[in-house]
Amino acid sequence: MTQRAASRRGPAAVACLALVAGLVGGLASPAGATDGEAEFDGLSSQSVSVRGSFDGGDSKYYGAGLLKLLIDGSEEPDYGYCIDFFSPIHEGDVLDEGEWASSPVENRDTVGRILGSYHPIGVGPEGYEIEGTDAQKAASTQAAIWHYTNGFELEEATGDPHLGADYPGVYANYLKILDAVADDALPQIGGTVSLSIDGDTEVEALPGELVGPFTVHTSVASVELIPGGGATIHDESGAAFDGPASDGDQFWITSADGGAASVSAVAAGVESGVRVFTETDLQDMALLVVTPKEVPASIEVNFTTPPTTPSSTATTAPESTTTVPVTPSTSVAPSTTVTTTPPRSTGGSLPVTGAQTLVLVGVALALVAAGVGFGIVSRRSRGQT
């Protein structure tokens, strides 16, 4: 690669360029911004002397580890790695921001995956973790990046008196990183943190009834489901939902009482991207931005208790009356209800009985017969006269 003209701002040139893996929360500007700048601030203390060769050349000693960049005028440095050993940059050089997709970095995708998985971001995926001090981790990560950007081969160099006690650990870590790349074990950088819970909440639900399914969609490994308002979380059979939920998991809810029942969750993760800085007379420089992010989601179902109708068992006995129909002589009138009262005794008279009634009838008949006889005698007397 053609070496560009070096800046005259600093007395010493560093024979590499830095690709910064920003510490979480340490960067103000998001990936994709194109109006920033970065100032190179030299080699950090997290470095180790290593031995190796570039593109089959002579074996030499190099200082490998994190470099410092002051981003957008910050007084505190962010840390990164050299991605082009053969293009020098001087301490104090300032680069303007550009686009990562157009940066001429060899094996850019692989370099991005290493930066997104290893020091200072992490120790790598399961089975490919690096160990040791921060300096050992930084030196092994730098050596692995050089391997893909410039064909660097780190040497085992067992027993070399010019290498410190840290070196065997650096070499072991370097081999783990190369194995992770070869086995495609490193995740892609970039992406977003997402979470949603889908399902029909506009239902007529009764207390004790299972409502669902509700489906979790998320880009993170798992989320914790948090019930609220008396809700309990279940699987399709009604058993308690076990553990956190992953992408695609389904759950059902119920509530013992009426009212609003809810389930909420929060997806927590990091969103990463790359910021790139360029200058006409200097090699390009890139910055991996890592931003923590939390995305909430929730559902709510209203459980309705049906109304109850009170029953009455009390009865009232009706008043006893006697109904006597009355028929007027000229018009029809409704029947009149008359309460009858037996006659009371007056003076010393006796009450009227059935036997006394028969005597009166006999007397009346005798009087009628006497009247008839008297009439006959009268007619005869008139006839004789």
GUDRENKE-898735 format. One record per residue (C-alpha): chain; x, y, z. Coordinates in nm, 3 decimals. Example, Ala and Ser with C-alpha at 12.3 -4.5 7.8 and 13.67 -1.06 7.14 Angstrom:
// GUDRENKE-898735
@kette=A; X=1.230; Y=-0.450; Z=0.780
@kette=A; X=1.367; Y=-0.106; Z=0.714
END
This chain:
// GUDRENKE-898735
@kette=A; X=0.000; Y=0.000; Z=0.000
@kette=A; X=0.134; Y=0.347; Z=-0.088
@kette=A; X=0.249; Y=0.545; Z=0.212
@kette=A; X=0.090; Y=0.888; Z=0.237
@kette=A; X=0.260; Y=1.206; Z=0.345
@kette=A; X=0.291; Y=1.232; Z=0.720
@kette=A; X=0.158; Y=1.526; Z=0.918
@kette=A; X=0.416; Y=1.756; Z=1.073
@kette=A; X=0.216; Y=1.811; Z=1.396
@kette=A; X=0.398; Y=1.557; Z=1.612
@kette=A; X=0.763; Y=1.464; Z=1.649
@kette=A; X=0.707; Y=1.087; Z=1.631
@kette=A; X=0.504; Y=0.880; Z=1.390
@kette=A; X=0.321; Y=0.562; Z=1.491
@kette=A; X=0.343; Y=0.299; Z=1.217
@kette=A; X=-0.027; Y=0.215; Z=1.227
@kette=A; X=-0.376; Y=0.352; Z=1.222
@kette=A; X=-0.635; Y=0.316; Z=1.496
@kette=A; X=-0.974; Y=0.153; Z=1.474
@kette=A; X=-1.139; Y=0.241; Z=1.800
@kette=A; X=-1.368; Y=0.011; Z=1.992
@kette=A; X=-1.557; Y=0.269; Z=2.197
@kette=A; X=-1.638; Y=0.180; Z=2.556
@kette=A; X=-2.010; Y=0.146; Z=2.627
@kette=A; X=-2.169; Y=0.486; Z=2.681
@kette=A; X=-1.844; Y=0.670; Z=2.614
@kette=A; X=-1.937; Y=0.826; Z=2.280
@kette=A; X=-2.175; Y=1.112; Z=2.223
@kette=A; X=-2.229; Y=1.085; Z=1.849
@kette=A; X=-2.413; Y=0.789; Z=1.694
@kette=A; X=-2.282; Y=0.570; Z=1.416
@kette=A; X=-2.372; Y=0.712; Z=1.079
@kette=A; X=-2.297; Y=1.072; Z=1.177
@kette=A; X=-2.059; Y=1.241; Z=0.931
@kette=A; X=-1.977; Y=1.570; Z=1.098
@kette=A; X=-1.727; Y=1.465; Z=1.367
@kette=A; X=-1.348; Y=1.451; Z=1.396
@kette=A; X=-1.086; Y=1.244; Z=1.580
@kette=A; X=-0.742; Y=1.338; Z=1.709
@kette=A; X=-0.478; Y=1.063; Z=1.744
@kette=A; X=-0.333; Y=1.069; Z=2.097
@kette=A; X=-0.067; Y=0.793; Z=2.095
@kette=A; X=-0.020; Y=0.444; Z=2.236
@kette=A; X=-0.195; Y=0.346; Z=2.561
@kette=A; X=-0.048; Y=0.160; Z=2.858
@kette=A; X=-0.249; Y=-0.150; Z=2.762
@kette=A; X=0.018; Y=-0.291; Z=2.533
@kette=A; X=0.272; Y=-0.576; Z=2.520
@kette=A; X=0.586; Y=-0.633; Z=2.315
@kette=A; X=0.526; Y=-0.908; Z=2.055
@kette=A; X=0.725; Y=-1.078; Z=1.778
@kette=A; X=0.608; Y=-1.166; Z=1.429
@kette=A; X=0.623; Y=-1.089; Z=1.058
@kette=A; X=0.411; Y=-0.912; Z=0.796
@kette=A; X=0.342; Y=-1.076; Z=0.460
@kette=A; X=0.627; Y=-1.327; Z=0.501
@kette=A; X=0.886; Y=-1.060; Z=0.582
@kette=A; X=1.149; Y=-1.059; Z=0.852
@kette=A; X=1.057; Y=-1.141; Z=1.211
@kette=A; X=1.062; Y=-0.828; Z=1.427
@kette=A; X=0.944; Y=-0.692; Z=1.762
@kette=A; X=0.641; Y=-0.462; Z=1.781
@kette=A; X=0.441; Y=-0.289; Z=2.050
@kette=A; X=0.086; Y=-0.421; Z=2.020
@kette=A; X=-0.215; Y=-0.293; Z=2.214
@kette=A; X=-0.474; Y=-0.021; Z=2.243
@kette=A; X=-0.421; Y=0.326; Z=2.091
@kette=A; X=-0.586; Y=0.648; Z=2.209
@kette=A; X=-0.821; Y=0.878; Z=2.015
@kette=A; X=-0.982; Y=1.202; Z=2.131
@kette=A; X=-1.326; Y=1.203; Z=1.970
@kette=A; X=-1.509; Y=1.530; Z=1.891
@kette=A; X=-1.290; Y=1.739; Z=2.121
@kette=A; X=-1.316; Y=1.508; Z=2.422
@kette=A; X=-1.038; Y=1.538; Z=2.683
@kette=A; X=-1.078; Y=1.171; Z=2.779
@kette=A; X=-0.958; Y=0.919; Z=2.518
@kette=A; X=-1.144; Y=0.631; Z=2.363
@kette=A; X=-0.937; Y=0.324; Z=2.277
@kette=A; X=-0.879; Y=0.144; Z=1.950
@kette=A; X=-0.647; Y=-0.062; Z=1.733
@kette=A; X=-0.420; Y=-0.011; Z=1.435
@kette=A; X=-0.584; Y=-0.137; Z=1.113
@kette=A; X=-0.311; Y=-0.048; Z=0.863
@kette=A; X=0.037; Y=-0.100; Z=1.000
@kette=A; X=0.218; Y=0.041; Z=0.695
@kette=A; X=0.061; Y=0.390; Z=0.692
@kette=A; X=0.200; Y=0.610; Z=0.970
@kette=A; X=0.006; Y=0.866; Z=1.171
@kette=A; X=0.147; Y=1.127; Z=1.407
@kette=A; X=0.027; Y=1.213; Z=1.756
@kette=A; X=-0.200; Y=1.516; Z=1.729
@kette=A; X=-0.321; Y=1.445; Z=1.373
@kette=A; X=-0.691; Y=1.525; Z=1.323
@kette=A; X=-0.917; Y=1.335; Z=1.084
@kette=A; X=-1.261; Y=1.430; Z=0.950
@kette=A; X=-1.552; Y=1.187; Z=0.963
@kette=A; X=-1.650; Y=0.980; Z=0.658
@kette=A; X=-1.841; Y=0.660; Z=0.573
@kette=A; X=-1.745; Y=0.314; Z=0.700
@kette=A; X=-1.889; Y=0.135; Z=0.397
@kette=A; X=-1.640; Y=0.313; Z=0.168
@kette=A; X=-1.335; Y=0.273; Z=0.392
@kette=A; X=-1.056; Y=0.072; Z=0.218
@kette=A; X=-0.994; Y=-0.158; Z=0.517
@kette=A; X=-0.895; Y=-0.513; Z=0.427
@kette=A; X=-1.139; Y=-0.776; Z=0.560
@kette=A; X=-1.355; Y=-0.498; Z=0.705
@kette=A; X=-1.637; Y=-0.733; Z=0.810
@kette=A; X=-1.401; Y=-0.965; Z=1.000
@kette=A; X=-1.226; Y=-0.674; Z=1.169
@kette=A; X=-1.563; Y=-0.534; Z=1.278
@kette=A; X=-1.664; Y=-0.870; Z=1.429
@kette=A; X=-1.339; Y=-0.892; Z=1.626
@kette=A; X=-1.386; Y=-0.539; Z=1.760
@kette=A; X=-1.746; Y=-0.617; Z=1.855
@kette=A; X=-1.652; Y=-0.932; Z=2.050
@kette=A; X=-1.311; Y=-0.878; Z=2.211
@kette=A; X=-1.128; Y=-0.635; Z=2.436
@kette=A; X=-1.234; Y=-0.379; Z=2.548
@kette=A; X=-1.590; Y=-0.476; Z=2.445
@kette=A; X=-1.577; Y=-0.834; Z=2.579
@kette=A; X=-1.381; Y=-1.159; Z=2.599
@kette=A; X=-1.543; Y=-1.335; Z=2.304
@kette=A; X=-1.816; Y=-1.598; Z=2.255
@kette=A; X=-1.842; Y=-1.919; Z=2.454
@kette=A; X=-1.561; Y=-2.157; Z=2.370
@kette=A; X=-1.341; Y=-1.878; Z=2.231
@kette=A; X=-1.288; Y=-1.658; Z=2.539
@kette=A; X=-0.957; Y=-1.481; Z=2.588
@kette=A; X=-0.795; Y=-1.453; Z=2.932
@kette=A; X=-0.531; Y=-1.265; Z=3.130
@kette=A; X=-0.464; Y=-0.900; Z=3.202
@kette=A; X=-0.612; Y=-0.613; Z=2.998
@kette=A; X=-0.269; Y=-0.566; Z=2.837
@kette=A; X=-0.259; Y=-0.933; Z=2.730
@kette=A; X=-0.613; Y=-0.913; Z=2.591
@kette=A; X=-0.536; Y=-0.588; Z=2.407
@kette=A; X=-0.212; Y=-0.719; Z=2.253
@kette=A; X=-0.371; Y=-1.044; Z=2.133
@kette=A; X=-0.667; Y=-0.856; Z=1.982
@kette=A; X=-0.431; Y=-0.615; Z=1.802
@kette=A; X=-0.222; Y=-0.904; Z=1.666
@kette=A; X=-0.537; Y=-1.078; Z=1.535
@kette=A; X=-0.656; Y=-0.756; Z=1.363
@kette=A; X=-0.316; Y=-0.712; Z=1.197
@kette=A; X=-0.345; Y=-1.072; Z=1.075
@kette=A; X=-0.655; Y=-0.981; Z=0.869
@kette=A; X=-0.562; Y=-0.626; Z=0.767
@kette=A; X=-0.191; Y=-0.673; Z=0.686
@kette=A; X=-0.114; Y=-1.046; Z=0.685
@kette=A; X=0.063; Y=-1.044; Z=1.022
@kette=A; X=0.174; Y=-1.376; Z=1.172
@kette=A; X=0.237; Y=-1.376; Z=1.545
@kette=A; X=0.515; Y=-1.613; Z=1.647
@kette=A; X=0.506; Y=-1.842; Z=1.948
@kette=A; X=0.865; Y=-1.739; Z=2.037
@kette=A; X=0.897; Y=-1.975; Z=2.334
@kette=A; X=1.194; Y=-1.882; Z=2.553
@kette=A; X=1.266; Y=-1.550; Z=2.380
@kette=A; X=1.448; Y=-1.337; Z=2.642
@kette=A; X=1.320; Y=-1.014; Z=2.483
@kette=A; X=0.956; Y=-1.102; Z=2.552
@kette=A; X=0.802; Y=-1.075; Z=2.895
@kette=A; X=0.612; Y=-1.326; Z=3.107
@kette=A; X=0.284; Y=-1.202; Z=2.955
@kette=A; X=0.371; Y=-1.322; Z=2.609
@kette=A; X=0.256; Y=-1.689; Z=2.627
@kette=A; X=-0.093; Y=-1.571; Z=2.726
@kette=A; X=-0.096; Y=-1.323; Z=2.436
@kette=A; X=-0.011; Y=-1.597; Z=2.189
@kette=A; X=-0.278; Y=-1.835; Z=2.328
@kette=A; X=-0.543; Y=-1.561; Z=2.304
@kette=A; X=-0.437; Y=-1.478; Z=1.949
@kette=A; X=-0.497; Y=-1.838; Z=1.841
@kette=A; X=-0.844; Y=-1.840; Z=2.004
@kette=A; X=-0.948; Y=-1.530; Z=1.811
@kette=A; X=-0.832; Y=-1.679; Z=1.481
@kette=A; X=-1.021; Y=-1.999; Z=1.560
@kette=A; X=-1.339; Y=-1.799; Z=1.636
@kette=A; X=-1.315; Y=-1.627; Z=1.296
@kette=A; X=-1.247; Y=-1.956; Z=1.115
@kette=A; X=-1.546; Y=-2.122; Z=1.286
@kette=A; X=-1.774; Y=-1.823; Z=1.211
@kette=A; X=-1.844; Y=-1.788; Z=1.583
@kette=A; X=-1.832; Y=-1.406; Z=1.596
@kette=A; X=-2.161; Y=-1.216; Z=1.556
@kette=A; X=-2.208; Y=-0.933; Z=1.310
@kette=A; X=-2.183; Y=-0.581; Z=1.446
@kette=A; X=-2.471; Y=-0.345; Z=1.402
@kette=A; X=-2.840; Y=-0.416; Z=1.434
@kette=A; X=-3.095; Y=-0.267; Z=1.669
@kette=A; X=-3.253; Y=-0.358; Z=2.003
@kette=A; X=-3.620; Y=-0.440; Z=1.945
@kette=A; X=-3.915; Y=-0.579; Z=2.142
@kette=A; X=-4.288; Y=-0.619; Z=2.080
@kette=A; X=-4.567; Y=-0.834; Z=2.224
@kette=A; X=-4.842; Y=-0.929; Z=1.978
@kette=A; X=-5.189; Y=-1.062; Z=2.058
@kette=A; X=-5.559; Y=-0.972; Z=2.077
@kette=A; X=-5.630; Y=-0.765; Z=2.388
@kette=A; X=-5.979; Y=-0.650; Z=2.281
@kette=A; X=-6.161; Y=-0.951; Z=2.424
@kette=A; X=-6.447; Y=-1.007; Z=2.669
@kette=A; X=-6.261; Y=-1.192; Z=2.942
@kette=A; X=-6.401; Y=-1.335; Z=3.263
@kette=A; X=-6.194; Y=-1.378; Z=3.581
@kette=A; X=-6.021; Y=-1.717; Z=3.577
@kette=A; X=-6.033; Y=-1.744; Z=3.198
@kette=A; X=-5.709; Y=-1.793; Z=3.000
@kette=A; X=-5.657; Y=-1.519; Z=2.741
@kette=A; X=-5.400; Y=-1.551; Z=2.461
@kette=A; X=-5.182; Y=-1.641; Z=2.294
@kette=A; X=-4.946; Y=-1.345; Z=2.313
@kette=A; X=-4.619; Y=-1.372; Z=2.115
@kette=A; X=-4.285; Y=-1.215; Z=2.207
@kette=A; X=-4.072; Y=-1.069; Z=1.925
@kette=A; X=-3.726; Y=-0.947; Z=2.023
@kette=A; X=-3.372; Y=-0.912; Z=1.891
@kette=A; X=-3.212; Y=-0.982; Z=2.231
@kette=A; X=-3.148; Y=-1.323; Z=2.383
@kette=A; X=-3.437; Y=-1.309; Z=2.632
@kette=A; X=-3.666; Y=-1.079; Z=2.829
@kette=A; X=-3.825; Y=-1.111; Z=3.172
@kette=A; X=-4.208; Y=-1.103; Z=3.169
@kette=A; X=-4.348; Y=-0.893; Z=3.456
@kette=A; X=-4.719; Y=-0.935; Z=3.552
@kette=A; X=-4.925; Y=-0.643; Z=3.680
@kette=A; X=-5.277; Y=-0.569; Z=3.803
@kette=A; X=-5.342; Y=-0.919; Z=3.937
@kette=A; X=-5.231; Y=-1.097; Z=3.619
@kette=A; X=-5.069; Y=-1.439; Z=3.624
@kette=A; X=-4.873; Y=-1.577; Z=3.327
@kette=A; X=-4.928; Y=-1.929; Z=3.191
@kette=A; X=-4.859; Y=-2.163; Z=2.903
@kette=A; X=-5.134; Y=-2.301; Z=2.679
@kette=A; X=-5.222; Y=-2.579; Z=2.926
@kette=A; X=-5.269; Y=-2.332; Z=3.211
@kette=A; X=-4.945; Y=-2.419; Z=3.390
@kette=A; X=-4.726; Y=-2.136; Z=3.515
@kette=A; X=-4.500; Y=-1.986; Z=3.246
@kette=A; X=-4.145; Y=-2.095; Z=3.327
@kette=A; X=-3.854; Y=-1.851; Z=3.307
@kette=A; X=-3.780; Y=-1.555; Z=3.075
@kette=A; X=-3.920; Y=-1.538; Z=2.722
@kette=A; X=-3.718; Y=-1.559; Z=2.401
@kette=A; X=-3.805; Y=-1.450; Z=2.049
@kette=A; X=-4.115; Y=-1.639; Z=1.929
@kette=A; X=-4.229; Y=-1.762; Z=2.271
@kette=A; X=-4.604; Y=-1.756; Z=2.344
@kette=A; X=-4.785; Y=-1.705; Z=2.674
@kette=A; X=-5.139; Y=-1.671; Z=2.811
@kette=A; X=-5.266; Y=-1.460; Z=3.103
@kette=A; X=-5.554; Y=-1.471; Z=3.350
@kette=A; X=-5.671; Y=-1.286; Z=3.660
@kette=A; X=-5.870; Y=-1.404; Z=3.962
@kette=A; X=-6.047; Y=-1.067; Z=3.989
@kette=A; X=-6.208; Y=-0.817; Z=3.758
@kette=A; X=-6.017; Y=-0.518; Z=3.626
@kette=A; X=-5.715; Y=-0.447; Z=3.407
@kette=A; X=-5.440; Y=-0.713; Z=3.406
@kette=A; X=-5.111; Y=-0.648; Z=3.229
@kette=A; X=-4.775; Y=-0.800; Z=3.132
@kette=A; X=-4.468; Y=-0.588; Z=3.057
@kette=A; X=-4.107; Y=-0.652; Z=2.954
@kette=A; X=-3.791; Y=-0.458; Z=2.872
@kette=A; X=-3.533; Y=-0.561; Z=2.611
@kette=A; X=-3.184; Y=-0.443; Z=2.707
@kette=A; X=-2.886; Y=-0.456; Z=2.476
@kette=A; X=-2.636; Y=-0.253; Z=2.278
@kette=A; X=-2.659; Y=-0.106; Z=1.932
@kette=A; X=-2.328; Y=-0.078; Z=1.751
@kette=A; X=-2.205; Y=0.092; Z=1.438
@kette=A; X=-1.888; Y=0.234; Z=1.291
@kette=A; X=-1.767; Y=0.592; Z=1.261
@kette=A; X=-1.492; Y=0.656; Z=1.008
@kette=A; X=-1.241; Y=0.943; Z=0.998
@kette=A; X=-1.031; Y=1.034; Z=0.697
@kette=A; X=-0.774; Y=1.294; Z=0.588
@kette=A; X=-0.624; Y=1.338; Z=0.243
@kette=A; X=-0.263; Y=1.290; Z=0.357
@kette=A; X=-0.335; Y=1.021; Z=0.616
@kette=A; X=-0.478; Y=0.672; Z=0.629
@kette=A; X=-0.845; Y=0.625; Z=0.720
@kette=A; X=-0.942; Y=0.567; Z=1.083
@kette=A; X=-1.264; Y=0.410; Z=1.212
@kette=A; X=-1.449; Y=0.408; Z=1.543
@kette=A; X=-1.682; Y=0.133; Z=1.665
@kette=A; X=-1.968; Y=0.301; Z=1.851
@kette=A; X=-2.143; Y=0.093; Z=2.115
@kette=A; X=-2.461; Y=0.242; Z=2.263
@kette=A; X=-2.667; Y=0.078; Z=2.540
@kette=A; X=-3.042; Y=0.078; Z=2.477
@kette=A; X=-3.360; Y=-0.039; Z=2.649
@kette=A; X=-3.689; Y=-0.098; Z=2.465
@kette=A; X=-4.012; Y=-0.153; Z=2.669
@kette=A; X=-4.330; Y=-0.332; Z=2.558
@kette=A; X=-4.655; Y=-0.432; Z=2.732
@kette=A; X=-5.008; Y=-0.568; Z=2.684
@kette=A; X=-5.323; Y=-0.514; Z=2.892
@kette=A; X=-5.647; Y=-0.714; Z=2.909
@kette=A; X=-5.964; Y=-0.607; Z=3.092
@kette=A; X=-6.134; Y=-0.885; Z=3.290
@kette=A; X=-6.504; Y=-0.815; Z=3.357
@kette=A; X=-6.706; Y=-0.968; Z=3.643
@kette=A; X=-7.071; Y=-1.030; Z=3.532
@kette=A; X=-7.342; Y=-0.852; Z=3.745
@kette=A; X=-7.544; Y=-1.058; Z=3.998
@kette=A; X=-7.933; Y=-1.036; Z=4.051
@kette=A; X=-8.048; Y=-1.052; Z=4.420
@kette=A; X=-8.330; Y=-1.306; Z=4.499
@kette=A; X=-8.627; Y=-1.239; Z=4.747
@kette=A; X=-8.787; Y=-1.512; Z=4.968
@kette=A; X=-9.017; Y=-1.295; Z=5.192
@kette=A; X=-9.401; Y=-1.323; Z=5.135
@kette=A; X=-9.696; Y=-1.124; Z=5.279
@kette=A; X=-10.028; Y=-1.293; Z=5.365
@kette=A; X=-10.326; Y=-1.110; Z=5.204
@kette=A; X=-10.601; Y=-0.959; Z=5.421
@kette=A; X=-10.911; Y=-1.182; Z=5.445
@kette=A; X=-11.228; Y=-1.011; Z=5.306
@kette=A; X=-11.569; Y=-1.117; Z=5.178
@kette=A; X=-11.679; Y=-1.001; Z=4.834
@kette=A; X=-12.053; Y=-0.943; Z=4.787
@kette=A; X=-12.173; Y=-0.852; Z=4.432
@kette=A; X=-12.430; Y=-0.569; Z=4.422
@kette=A; X=-12.664; Y=-0.538; Z=4.120
@kette=A; X=-12.809; Y=-0.184; Z=4.073
@kette=A; X=-13.155; Y=-0.142; Z=3.913
@kette=A; X=-13.052; Y=0.089; Z=3.630
@kette=A; X=-12.685; Y=0.035; Z=3.550
@kette=A; X=-12.406; Y=-0.218; Z=3.581
@kette=A; X=-12.148; Y=-0.125; Z=3.841
@kette=A; X=-11.840; Y=-0.304; Z=3.955
@kette=A; X=-11.874; Y=-0.540; Z=4.246
@kette=A; X=-11.829; Y=-0.390; Z=4.589
@kette=A; X=-11.621; Y=-0.550; Z=4.856
@kette=A; X=-11.807; Y=-0.545; Z=5.189
@kette=A; X=-11.669; Y=-0.672; Z=5.511
@kette=A; X=-11.960; Y=-0.844; Z=5.696
@kette=A; X=-12.007; Y=-0.816; Z=6.069
@kette=A; X=-12.252; Y=-1.045; Z=6.263
@kette=A; X=-12.546; Y=-0.856; Z=6.435
@kette=A; X=-12.506; Y=-0.779; Z=6.799
@kette=A; X=-12.770; Y=-0.868; Z=7.061
@kette=A; X=-12.998; Y=-0.574; Z=7.174
@kette=A; X=-13.155; Y=-0.567; Z=7.512
@kette=A; X=-13.302; Y=-0.898; Z=7.642
@kette=A; X=-13.427; Y=-1.025; Z=7.306
@kette=A; X=-13.327; Y=-1.368; Z=7.193
@kette=A; X=-13.132; Y=-1.430; Z=6.884
@kette=A; X=-13.327; Y=-1.538; Z=6.575
@kette=A; X=-13.304; Y=-1.917; Z=6.532
@kette=A; X=-13.432; Y=-2.168; Z=6.275
@kette=A; X=-13.716; Y=-2.310; Z=6.502
@kette=A; X=-13.859; Y=-1.963; Z=6.572
@kette=A; X=-13.877; Y=-1.899; Z=6.200
@kette=A; X=-14.102; Y=-2.206; Z=6.145
@kette=A; X=-14.355; Y=-2.079; Z=6.414
@kette=A; X=-14.388; Y=-1.749; Z=6.238
@kette=A; X=-14.455; Y=-1.923; Z=5.906
@kette=A; X=-14.735; Y=-2.131; Z=6.067
@kette=A; X=-14.902; Y=-1.822; Z=6.216
@kette=A; X=-14.894; Y=-1.652; Z=5.880
@kette=A; X=-15.063; Y=-1.950; Z=5.708
@kette=A; X=-15.337; Y=-1.960; Z=5.976
@kette=A; X=-15.413; Y=-1.595; Z=5.921
@kette=A; X=-15.435; Y=-1.647; Z=5.547
@kette=A; X=-15.687; Y=-1.937; Z=5.596
@kette=A; X=-15.898; Y=-1.729; Z=5.834
@kette=A; X=-15.913; Y=-1.451; Z=5.582
@kette=A; X=-16.027; Y=-1.688; Z=5.308
@kette=A; X=-16.305; Y=-1.832; Z=5.533
@kette=A; X=-16.423; Y=-1.486; Z=5.628
@kette=A; X=-16.458; Y=-1.397; Z=5.262
@kette=A; X=-16.676; Y=-1.702; Z=5.186
@kette=A; X=-16.912; Y=-1.635; Z=5.480
@kette=A; X=-16.951; Y=-1.275; Z=5.365
@kette=A; X=-17.054; Y=-1.375; Z=5.010
@kette=A; X=-17.322; Y=-1.617; Z=5.145
@kette=A; X=-17.465; Y=-1.359; Z=5.375
@kette=A; X=-17.503; Y=-1.112; Z=5.089
@kette=A; X=-17.672; Y=-1.378; Z=4.881
@kette=A; X=-17.941; Y=-1.449; Z=5.138
@kette=A; X=-18.034; Y=-1.095; Z=5.192
END
